[in-house]
Amino acid sequence: HYMAAVLATIVAGWYLFRGRGIRGWPAWIAALALGLSSHTFTLIAAGHWGKLHSIPFLVLFLASLDRGIERRALFHFAVAGLCLGFGFGAQADLTYLYLLLGAAYGAFLCIRSRQFVRPLAGAVIALAFFVALAGGPYVTVIRNALSSRTELAQSTGTALSSEENTWEFATNWSLPPEEILEFVAPCFFGIQTGDARAPYWGRLGRTRGWEVHPQG
């Protein structure tokens, strides 16, 4: 399953680059770089099946969005919505980030090509397919995530207001500024929490008040 997901990512990357006019070996080299990057082709990623399985669908989402706008093809928008839905089923939080990325990328393509009406109709179609496939579970995941964070905060005496809780949920998985060294020295702060040889000791992902309780 792991190798199949990596190969699917490579093929999806090739399809994306080919749609942008990159053909031959340059397209395959770029696709291989995507599929065999450290973010996917590592033992750490193998422990995060949802993320690994969602990436091919999310890359196909960008490729379909690109083709939908460039070719004015509503079919590709429908495929983009389906890819988002399947990606959400595999890894909800990563899909949310790709949705934001797709919105920005789509807006850029529309402005560059000066096309707005048909892409807007396509976006409605894509959203309809996504909601039909994953709308209910999407709302449930977000509610459960916020609820669990609130319960943990209350149990540790660090209860948050609704606005504060939403902010914590949205930001505490962002790379802390003091760990910017990770960009040039990967794993300087450890690999992951459960790794006995190199446990992660940074601030990423900590719940509010972690220094006191430390839980979550």
C-alpha positions in Angstrom: 0.0 0.0 0.0 2.8 2.4 0.9 4.7 1.9 -2.4 1.4 2.1 -4.4 0.6 5.5 -2.8 4.1 6.8 -3.6 3.8 5.6 -7.2 0.3 7.1 -7.5 1.8 10.4 -6.3 4.4 10.3 -9.0 1.8 9.6 -11.7 -0.4 12.4 -10.4 2.6 14.8 -10.4 3.4 13.9 -14.0 -0.2 14.5 -14.9 -0.1 17.9 -13.2 3.1 19.0 -14.9 2.0 17.7 -18.3 -1.0 19.9 -18.1 1.3 22.9 -17.6 3.1 22.0 -20.8 6.1 20.3 -19.2 6.7 17.1 -21.2 9.2 14.3 -21.5 12.0 13.8 -19.0 11.6 17.2 -17.3 8.0 16.2 -16.3 9.1 12.8 -15.1 12.0 14.2 -13.1 9.8 16.7 -11.4 7.2 14.0 -10.7 9.8 11.7 -9.2 11.1 14.5 -7.1 7.6 15.0 -5.7 6.9 11.4 -5.1 10.3 10.6 -3.6 10.6 13.7 -1.5 11.5 13.3 2.2 7.9 14.3 3.1 6.5 11.1 1.5 9.3 8.6 1.0 10.3 8.1 4.6 9.5 5.7 7.4 7.9 8.6 9.2 5.4 9.1 6.4 4.7 5.3 6.4 3.3 5.8 9.9 0.9 8.4 8.7 -1.2 6.4 6.2 -3.9 9.0 5.9 -1.6 11.7 4.8 0.3 9.5 2.4 -2.9 8.2 0.8 -4.5 11.6 0.4 -1.6 13.2 -1.5 -2.3 11.6 -4.9 -5.9 12.7 -4.8 -4.9 16.3 -3.8 -2.3 16.6 -6.5 -4.9 15.4 -9.0 -7.2 18.0 -7.5 -4.8 20.7 -8.5 -4.3 19.1 -12.0 -8.0 18.9 -12.6 -8.5 22.5 -11.4 -5.8 23.7 -13.7 -7.3 21.8 -16.7 -10.8 23.0 -15.8 -9.9 26.7 -16.0 -7.4 26.5 -18.9 -9.7 24.3 -21.1 -13.0 25.7 -19.7 -14.1 22.1 -19.1 -16.7 21.6 -16.4 -16.0 17.9 -16.3 -12.5 18.6 -14.8 -14.1 20.7 -12.1 -16.3 17.8 -11.2 -13.2 15.6 -11.0 -11.5 18.2 -8.8 -14.4 18.1 -6.4 -14.4 14.3 -6.3 -10.6 14.3 -5.6 -11.1 16.7 -2.7 -13.7 14.4 -1.3 -11.5 11.3 -1.5 -8.6 13.3 -0.1 -10.7 14.4 2.8 -11.7 10.8 3.5 -8.0 9.9 3.8 -6.7 13.0 5.7 -9.1 15.8 6.6 -6.7 18.5 7.8 -4.3 18.2 4.8 -7.3 18.4 2.5 -8.3 21.7 4.1 -4.9 23.2 3.4 -5.1 22.0 -0.3 -8.5 23.5 -0.6 -7.1 26.9 0.4 -4.1 26.4 -1.9 -6.5 25.5 -4.7 -8.6 28.6 -4.2 -5.5 30.8 -4.4 -4.2 29.0 -7.4 -7.5 29.0 -9.2 -7.9 32.7 -8.6 -4.4 33.3 -10.0 -5.3 31.3 -13.2 -8.6 33.2 -13.6 -6.9 36.6 -13.3 -4.2 35.6 -15.7 -6.6 34.2 -18.4 -9.2 36.8 -17.7 -11.9 34.1 -17.3 -14.3 34.3 -14.4 -17.9 33.3 -15.3 -17.2 29.7 -16.4 -14.6 29.0 -13.7 -17.1 30.3 -11.1 -19.7 27.8 -12.4 -17.0 25.1 -12.3 -16.2 26.0 -8.7 -19.8 25.5 -7.8 -19.8 22.1 -9.5 -16.6 21.1 -7.7 -18.0 22.3 -4.4 -21.2 20.3 -5.0 -19.3 17.1 -5.6 -17.1 17.7 -2.6 -20.0 18.4 -0.3 -22.0 15.4 -1.6 -19.0 13.1 -0.9 -17.5 14.6 2.3 -19.6 17.5 3.5 -21.2 15.8 6.5 -18.0 14.1 7.7 -16.1 17.4 7.2 -18.3 19.3 9.6 -18.1 16.4 12.1 -14.3 16.3 12.0 -14.0 20.0 12.7 -16.5 19.9 15.6 -14.8 16.9 17.2 -11.4 18.4 16.9 -12.5 21.7 18.5 -14.5 19.8 21.2 -11.6 17.5 22.1 -9.3 20.5 22.5 -11.8 22.3 24.7 -12.2 19.2 26.9 -8.4 18.8 27.3 -8.0 22.5 28.2 -10.7 22.2 30.8 -9.3 19.1 32.3 -5.9 20.8 32.7 -7.2 24.1 34.0 -6.4 26.1 30.8 -9.9 26.5 29.4 -10.2 28.7 26.4 -12.9 30.9 25.0 -14.4 29.8 21.7 -12.3 32.3 19.8 -9.1 31.3 21.6 -9.8 27.7 21.1 -10.3 28.2 17.3 -7.1 30.1 17.1 -5.2 27.4 19.0 -6.6 24.7 16.6 -5.6 26.8 13.6 -2.1 27.8 14.6 -0.4 25.3 17.0 0.6 23.0 14.1 2.4 25.8 12.3 6.2 25.8 12.5 7.3 27.9 15.5 9.5 30.8 14.5 12.3 29.6 16.8 12.5 26.3 14.8 13.2 27.9 11.5 16.5 26.0 11.6 14.5 22.9 10.4 14.6 24.3 6.9 18.3 23.9 6.6 18.9 21.2 9.3 16.0 18.8 9.2 15.3 16.8 12.4 17.5 19.1 14.4 14.8 19.2 17.0 14.3 15.4 16.8 12.3 13.2 14.6 9.0 12.5 16.3 7.7 12.2 19.9 7.5 8.4 19.9 11.1 7.9 18.5 13.2 6.6 21.4 16.4 7.5 19.5 15.5 11.0 18.6 12.3 12.2 20.2 10.9 15.5 19.0 11.5 18.2 21.7 10.2 21.3 19.9 7.0 23.4 20.4 5.1 22.2 17.4 1.7 20.7 18.2 1.7 21.4 21.9 -1.7 22.2 23.5 -2.2 25.4 25.5 -0.4 25.2 28.9 1.7 22.2 27.9 4.6 23.4 30.0 2.4 23.0 33.1 0.4 19.7 32.5 2.2 18.4 29.9 -0.5 16.6 27.9 -1.5 16.7 24.3 
